[in-house]
C-alpha cells in the first residue's frame, strides 16, 4: 500500500499548487491590458496632474496605457467606492490624497472602509500649505496674526476649499492649539477662495503651496508661515508654524492605492516602478512645482502615514464639530 499512498500525496500536492499557478502567471504577465487610475477630483487640479504624470511614467515603463479616469464628487468618495468595488487584479488603481484620511470621520454612511478596502501602493509626495493673508491685515508674522485675532475675536474670516477639506482642517488645528476665534468661509474649491482673499473678502487662508505661490511672488498675498514641521525650499525665509507653535504640523499626501486583495506581486511591481519614477529628475521637479516633496518608500510605510493621518484629523474634526456639507 506504500506506493499508492505516495502517489496520492504527490497528486494532492500538485492539486494544491494549481490555484497558485494562474495567479503567479497573471502577476508575471501584468499588465496585459490598459490600467485605470481613478482620481476622485476634477481634471486639471494638482491631484489630477500628478496622477497623469505618474500614469505616463508607468505607461512608458510597462508597455500598457495607464489611463486617468476622473470620478469627482463627495470629496473623493465616489472614486474611492468605485475602486473598493473593483476586481483586485491591478487594473483599477486609486490616486490617494489627504481627504481620504479625513472622510472616515467626516462621513458616517460610507459604503466602504478606506483602511480595510484600499491597499496602499506608494507614498508619492508630501503636500504643504502656506498661511497667507491679505496685505491689509496688520500682521507680518504669525505671532502678530495670533495677537491680532485675539484682539478681534470673530471678526477675522478665513477661507477654504470647503467644509472638511485639508485647508479647513489645517486651520481648525491652528485654532484648537491657539484658542483664536476665526470665522470659516467655505468655498467650492481652492481657486475661488484664493481669489476672494486677493480681493480682501476674507483675511487668511491655509492654502496649498501650488495655489498661492504665484500670488505671493507677485506681492498680492503675504506669506506668514508654512505648515510642515520644517521650512520649505521654495520659501526658505518663511518660518514653519511649529517654530512659534510647538507641535503644530499639517501636511497632506498623495499616493497610489489598489483594491484590497490585489496580488502582492503586482503591488510590489508598481511600487518598484513608481519609486524609480520618483527618482527621475524631471518628475521630481514637476512634483515640486505642484507644491509637493517627493517621498517614495514601501506600501507598509504609506499605510502607516494614512493610519496616523486618519486618527489625527478625526480628533480635530470632533473638536471643531465639522460636518460634511
ZIZI-V368795 format. One record per residue. N is the residue number from 1. RES is the residue in three letters. SS is DSSP state (2 for helix, 1 for strand, 0 for the rest). PSI is psi in whole degrees, 0 to 359 (none if undefined). Layout:
((N | RES | SS | PSI) (N | RES | SS | PSI))
This chain:
((1 | UNK | 0 | 353) (2 | UNK | 2 | 317) (3 | UNK | 2 | 311) (4 | UNK | 2 | 324) (5 | UNK | 2 | 316) (6 | UNK | 2 | 320) (7 | UNK | 2 | 318) (8 | UNK | 2 | 316) (9 | UNK | 2 | 321) (10 | UNK | 2 | 318) (11 | UNK | 2 | 318) (12 | UNK | 2 | 318) (13 | UNK | 2 | 319) (14 | UNK | 2 | 320) (15 | UNK | 2 | 321) (16 | UNK | 2 | 329) (17 | UNK | 2 | 339) (18 | UNK | 2 | 315) (19 | UNK | 2 | 330) (20 | UNK | 2 | 330) (21 | UNK | 2 | 314) (22 | UNK | 2 | 322) (23 | UNK | 2 | 317) (24 | UNK | 2 | 319) (25 | UNK | 2 | 319) (26 | UNK | 2 | 319) (27 | UNK | 2 | 319) (28 | UNK | 2 | 330) (29 | UNK | 2 | 349) (30 | UNK | 0 | 138) (31 | UNK | 0 | 139) (32 | UNK | 0 | 359) (33 | UNK | 0 | 170) (34 | UNK | 0 | 149) (35 | UNK | 1 | 138) (36 | UNK | 1 | 136) (37 | UNK | 1 | 109) (38 | UNK | 1 | 127) (39 | UNK | 1 | 121) (40 | UNK | 0 | 22) (41 | UNK | 0 | 163) (42 | UNK | 0 | 158) (43 | UNK | 0 | 149) (44 | UNK | 0 | 342) (45 | UNK | 0 | 175) (46 | UNK | 2 | 322) (47 | UNK | 2 | 314) (48 | UNK | 2 | 316) (49 | UNK | 2 | 317) (50 | UNK | 2 | 321) (51 | UNK | 2 | 318) (52 | UNK | 2 | 324) (53 | UNK | 2 | 311) (54 | UNK | 2 | 328) (55 | UNK | 2 | 320) (56 | UNK | 2 | 322) (57 | UNK | 2 | 313) (58 | UNK | 2 | 321) (59 | UNK | 2 | 315) (60 | UNK | 2 | 324) (61 | UNK | 2 | 324) (62 | UNK | 2 | 357) (63 | UNK | 0 | 13) (64 | UNK | 0 | 155) (65 | UNK | 0 | 129) (66 | UNK | 1 | 106) (67 | UNK | 1 | 127) (68 | UNK | 1 | 131) (69 | UNK | 1 | 117) (70 | UNK | 1 | 121) (71 | UNK | 0 | 76) (72 | UNK | 0 | 158) (73 | UNK | 0 | 148) (74 | UNK | 2 | 42) (75 | UNK | 2 | 38) (76 | UNK | 2 | 354) (77 | UNK | 2 | 328) (78 | UNK | 2 | 315) (79 | UNK | 2 | 320) (80 | UNK | 2 | 317) (81 | UNK | 2 | 320) (82 | UNK | 2 | 320) (83 | UNK | 2 | 319) (84 | UNK | 2 | 329) (85 | UNK | 0 | 352) (86 | UNK | 0 | 159) (87 | UNK | 0 | 137) (88 | UNK | 0 | 63) (89 | UNK | 0 | 6) (90 | UNK | 0 | 359) (91 | UNK | 0 | 1) (92 | UNK | 1 | 119) (93 | UNK | 1 | 166) (94 | UNK | 1 | 132) (95 | UNK | 1 | 112) (96 | UNK | 1 | 131) (97 | UNK | 1 | 175) (98 | UNK | 0 | 319) (99 | UNK | 2 | 334) (100 | UNK | 2 | 330) (101 | UNK | 2 | 335) (102 | UNK | 2 | 323) (103 | UNK | 2 | 332) (104 | UNK | 2 | 324) (105 | UNK | 2 | 338) (106 | UNK | 2 | 326) (107 | UNK | 0 | 130) (108 | UNK | 0 | 351) (109 | UNK | 0 | 35) (110 | UNK | 0 | 145) (111 | UNK | 0 | 4) (112 | UNK | 0 | 161) (113 | UNK | 0 | 110) (114 | UNK | 2 | 312) (115 | UNK | 2 | 330) (116 | UNK | 2 | 322) (117 | UNK | 2 | 349) (118 | UNK | 1 | 127) (119 | UNK | 1 | 128) (120 | UNK | 1 | 143) (121 | UNK | 1 | 308) (122 | UNK | 1 | 145) (123 | UNK | 1 | 107) (124 | UNK | 1 | 309) (125 | UNK | 1 | 147) (126 | UNK | 1 | 134) (127 | UNK | 1 | 140) (128 | UNK | 0 | 157) (129 | UNK | 1 | 157) (130 | UNK | 1 | 135) (131 | UNK | 1 | 113) (132 | UNK | 1 | 144) (133 | UNK | 1 | 159) (134 | UNK | 1 | 144) (135 | UNK | 0 | 339) (136 | UNK | 0 | 344) (137 | UNK | 0 | 127) (138 | UNK | 0 | 61) (139 | UNK | 0 | 124) (140 | UNK | 0 | 356) (141 | UNK | 0 | 164) (142 | UNK | 2 | 317) (143 | UNK | 2 | 324) (144 | UNK | 2 | 324) (145 | UNK | 2 | 317) (146 | UNK | 2 | 315) (147 | UNK | 2 | 318) (148 | UNK | 2 | 318) (149 | UNK | 2 | 321) (150 | UNK | 2 | 332) (151 | UNK | 2 | 345) (152 | UNK | 0 | 62) (153 | UNK | 0 | 132) (154 | UNK | 0 | 6) (155 | UNK | 0 | 356) (156 | UNK | 1 | 127) (157 | UNK | 1 | 138) (158 | UNK | 1 | 139) (159 | UNK | 1 | 160) (160 | UNK | 1 | 174) (161 | UNK | 0 | 0) (162 | UNK | 0 | 166) (163 | UNK | 0 | 128) (164 | UNK | 0 | 7) (165 | UNK | 0 | 164) (166 | UNK | 2 | 323) (167 | UNK | 2 | 318) (168 | UNK | 2 | 312) (169 | UNK | 2 | 320) (170 | UNK | 2 | 319) (171 | UNK | 2 | 325) (172 | UNK | 2 | 326) (173 | UNK | 2 | 319) (174 | UNK | 2 | 315) (175 | UNK | 2 | 318) (176 | UNK | 2 | 322) (177 | UNK | 2 | 340) (178 | UNK | 2 | 337) (179 | UNK | 0 | 12) (180 | UNK | 0 | 156) (181 | UNK | 0 | 95) (182 | UNK | 1 | 143) (183 | UNK | 1 | 125) (184 | UNK | 1 | 130) (185 | UNK | 1 | 101) (186 | UNK | 1 | 144) (187 | UNK | 0 | 169) (188 | UNK | 0 | 67) (189 | UNK | 0 | 159) (190 | UNK | 2 | 324) (191 | UNK | 2 | 311) (192 | UNK | 2 | 331) (193 | UNK | 2 | 315) (194 | UNK | 2 | 322) (195 | UNK | 2 | 319) (196 | UNK | 2 | 332) (197 | UNK | 2 | 315) (198 | UNK | 2 | 323) (199 | UNK | 2 | 350) (200 | UNK | 0 | 11) (201 | UNK | 0 | 334) (202 | UNK | 0 | 164) (203 | UNK | 0 | 337) (204 | UNK | 1 | 150) (205 | UNK | 1 | 140) (206 | UNK | 1 | 89) (207 | UNK | 1 | 146) (208 | UNK | 1 | 141) (209 | UNK | 2 | 319) (210 | UNK | 2 | 332) (211 | UNK | 2 | 342) (212 | UNK | 2 | 339) (213 | UNK | 2 | 317) (214 | UNK | 2 | 325) (215 | UNK | 2 | 328) (216 | UNK | 2 | 314) (217 | UNK | 2 | 329) (218 | UNK | 0 | 356) (219 | UNK | 0 | 10) (220 | UNK | 0 | 336) (221 | UNK | 1 | 155) (222 | UNK | 1 | 125) (223 | UNK | 1 | 127) (224 | UNK | 1 | 327) (225 | UNK | 1 | 162) (226 | UNK | 1 | 156) (227 | UNK | 0 | 344) (228 | UNK | 0 | 172) (229 | UNK | 0 | 331) (230 | UNK | 0 | 163) (231 | UNK | 0 | 159) (232 | UNK | 1 | 147) (233 | UNK | 0 | 327) (234 | UNK | 0 | 340) (235 | UNK | 1 | 66) (236 | UNK | 0 | 335) (237 | UNK | 0 | 359) (238 | UNK | 0 | 120) (239 | UNK | 0 | 163) (240 | UNK | 1 | 155) (241 | UNK | 2 | 322) (242 | UNK | 2 | 341) (243 | UNK | 2 | 334) (244 | UNK | 0 | 335) (245 | UNK | 0 | 83) (246 | UNK | 0 | 132) (247 | UNK | 0 | 347) (248 | UNK | 0 | 132) (249 | UNK | 0 | 130) (250 | UNK | 0 | 105) (251 | UNK | 0 | 154) (252 | UNK | 1 | 179) (253 | UNK | 1 | 158) (254 | UNK | 1 | 139) (255 | UNK | 1 | 190) (256 | UNK | 1 | 140) (257 | UNK | 1 | 175) (258 | UNK | 1 | 163) (259 | UNK | 1 | 145) (260 | UNK | 0 | 147) (261 | UNK | 0 | 7) (262 | UNK | 0 | 133) (263 | UNK | 0 | 137) (264 | UNK | 2 | 327) (265 | UNK | 2 | 324) (266 | UNK | 2 | 315) (267 | UNK | 2 | 318) (268 | UNK | 2 | 322) (269 | UNK | 2 | 313) (270 | UNK | 2 | 319) (271 | UNK | 2 | 315) (272 | UNK | 2 | 313) (273 | UNK | 2 | 323) (274 | UNK | 2 | 324) (275 | UNK | 2 | 322) (276 | UNK | 2 | 321) (277 | UNK | 2 | 320) (278 | UNK | 2 | 339) (279 | UNK | 0 | 350) (280 | UNK | 0 | 130) (281 | UNK | 2 | 321) (282 | UNK | 2 | 318) (283 | UNK | 2 | 317) (284 | UNK | 2 | 315) (285 | UNK | 2 | 321) (286 | UNK | 2 | 320) (287 | UNK | 2 | 321) (288 | UNK | 2 | 325) (289 | UNK | 2 | 330) (290 | UNK | 0 | 5) (291 | UNK | 0 | 17) (292 | UNK | 1 | 164) (293 | UNK | 1 | 122) (294 | UNK | 1 | 137) (295 | UNK | 0 | 291) (296 | UNK | 0 | 199) (297 | UNK | 0 | 194) (298 | UNK | 0 | 163) (299 | UNK | 2 | 320) (300 | UNK | 2 | 321) (301 | UNK | 2 | 320) (302 | UNK | 2 | 322) (303 | UNK | 2 | 321) (304 | UNK | 2 | 318) (305 | UNK | 2 | 314) (306 | UNK | 2 | 316) (307 | UNK | 2 | 315) (308 | UNK | 2 | 320) (309 | UNK | 2 | 319) (310 | UNK | 2 | 316) (311 | UNK | 2 | 317) (312 | UNK | 2 | 311) (313 | UNK | 2 | 335) (314 | UNK | 2 | 322) (315 | UNK | 2 | 318) (316 | UNK | 2 | 317) (317 | UNK | 2 | 317) (318 | UNK | 2 | 315) (319 | UNK | 2 | 317) (320 | UNK | 2 | 349) (321 | UNK | 0 | 35) (322 | UNK | 0 | 135) (323 | UNK | 0 | 148) (324 | UNK | 0 | 144) (325 | UNK | 0 | none))
